[in-house]
Amino acid sequence: FPPLPKGRALSTADRATVLGIIRDLGSHKNVLIIPHQTFKNMVRPSAASQLVELELARRGLLMKGNDKKITRQVMVSGLTSQQRPRCICLVPAALGRA
């Protein structure tokens, strides 16, 4: 999970291997951003991914979107083929409390 400042694109070399990035979002520093589809593929069995998302949200580890959804739209050039994919945003500062 390489750090990628806002406005920078993911390098061509990293596109094939990177699962997500680290970026500052709002007042939160070093947020781990993973495209939603990638997150669903990481959880086994994939049918349990929604339960994992709900548990992470219950523990306060996720940054919810302004629309109160568990995922947020984040524009990261080169991370996915979508312009503004829905992403899971994990707040590392909250990991110490969980």
N, C-alpha and C positions, 0 to 999 in steps of 0.2 A: 504494500500500500504506500506508494510514493507520495510525498507532499506535492501538491499542484496548486499554485496561487491562482486566484480568480483571474480570468482573462487569458490564461495560458492553455495551450492545447497539449494533450497527451502525445508523446513522441510516437512515431511509427513503430519503433522497436518495442516499445512497452505495450502497445495495443493488444498484442496476442497473448501476453502473459499476465497483465494486471487485472485483478478482480475488482478493485476499487481504488479510491484515492483518499488523501487526507487534505482537508481545507478548512479554513475558518469560515463559519456561517453565522452571521449576525454577531451576537456577543459571545458565542461559543468558540473556543479555540480548538484546533486539531480534531475536527469532527471527521469520523470515518464514514465515507460515502460509498455505498455499494448499490449498483443498479438492482432494482427489485427482482428482475428475472434471474440475475446472478445469485442473489441471496436465496431465492427459492431453489435454485439448483444446488446450493451448498448444503442445505438442510436435508437430511435423510431420515425417514422417507420424506419426499417432497410434499406429500399431503399434510405433513405436520408443520409446514412453514408458517401457515397462518397462526397456529397456536403459539409458535415461537415468537412471532411478531407481537401478538397480544401480550405475552408474558414480558417481553422486553419493554413494551409500552407501560405495562402495569408497574414495573420496577423503576420507571422513569429514565430508562437508558436511551430512548429514542427521541429525536426532535420531530415533533409532529408538524405538519404543514399548516399554513394559515387557514386552510379549509378543514382543519381538525382531523385529517386523515393520517394514518400511521406512516404513509410514505410522503415524500416531498418531491416537487419538481426541481431538479437541479441541472443546469446547463453545464456540461463538461465536454468540450470538444475532443472527439476521438475515443471516448470511453464506450459509447454505444453508437449504433447507427441512427438512433432517434435524436431529434434536436433537443428536447427537454424531457428526458426519461424520468419516470417515477423512481425514487431512490430511497433506500433505508439509510437513515442518518443516525449513527451511534455517537453518543456524547461521552468521550473518555473520562471527563471529570466525574460523571455519574457512576462510572464503573467501580470506583473505590468505595462508594456507598452501598453497592448491591451485594 
